[in-house]
Amino acid sequence: MAFSSRLLSKSKQIQFCGSQITFQQTHAIPARCFAKQADRPALKGDEMLKGIFLEVKNKFEAAMGILRKEKITIDPEDPAAVAQYAKVMKTVREKADLFSESQRIQFTIQSRTQDIPDARSYLLTLKEIRMKRGLTDELGAEAMMFDALEKVEKELKKPLMRNDKKGMAVLMAEFDKINKKLGIRKEDLPKYEEQLELKIAKAQLEELKKDTLEAMETQKKREEFKDEQMVDPKSLDIRNFI
């Protein structure tokens, strides 16, 4: 069961492209990302707790059902193994009705920024979210966005409010220039999301491999296993441990 819990854990070693994706979709986040948050009838006491328990139980069983069937190879250096792992985890999310990492970031941004009135506070909140989630800004896009905002506010001679349609249009035009400079195109967003999921998959496999080796090292210290040879993690079939 320890193996399965590791498989379902989320790695924080993700690249900044995730926040780039969410920024592009901030003003038009797909409704499907929030379908899981649909209104539910009011419940009380034990009935509410029972409902929560059953929902979590059903999600867990759905995830375990897939992990018991699908082959996962613990080899983060093999692109095919990483792609297969990402595919399995995507199936788990779909069957268990869970967020992908990109959807999770989108939802966090939406919920944290919906009541923010000005553009500067909005960008500062995006920066805070990025840092808390361990995302890196390798492209330097964040600094460029703040420079663009500084330019627009200097022209306006006042802080830019998000309900200022004309001012926000100017800012969005500046952001489009940044995207073009960095080679980011809206039509490529699905590709960026796929790349993000592959990075997450590789990071999770690296973590799983590390934990597997540590577990075997600990086991080897026991008297009854001291003469046993350690196996290569990629030769293990995780389905046998679930």
Secondary structure as GFF3:
##gff-version 3
##sequence-region A 1 242
A	DSSP	alpha_helix	2	8	.	.	.	ID=ss1
A	DSSP	alpha_helix	17	25	.	.	.	ID=ss2
A	DSSP	three_ten_helix	26	28	.	.	.	ID=ss3
A	DSSP	three_ten_helix	31	37	.	.	.	ID=ss4
A	DSSP	alpha_helix	45	67	.	.	.	ID=ss5
A	DSSP	alpha_helix	79	96	.	.	.	ID=ss6
A	DSSP	alpha_helix	101	113	.	.	.	ID=ss7
A	DSSP	alpha_helix	119	132	.	.	.	ID=ss8
A	DSSP	alpha_helix	141	156	.	.	.	ID=ss9
A	DSSP	alpha_helix	165	182	.	.	.	ID=ss10
A	DSSP	three_ten_helix	186	188	.	.	.	ID=ss11
A	DSSP	alpha_helix	189	220	.	.	.	ID=ss12
A	DSSP	three_ten_helix	223	225	.	.	.	ID=ss13
A	DSSP	three_ten_helix	233	235	.	.	.	ID=ss14
A	DSSP	three_ten_helix	238	241	.	.	.	ID=ss15
###
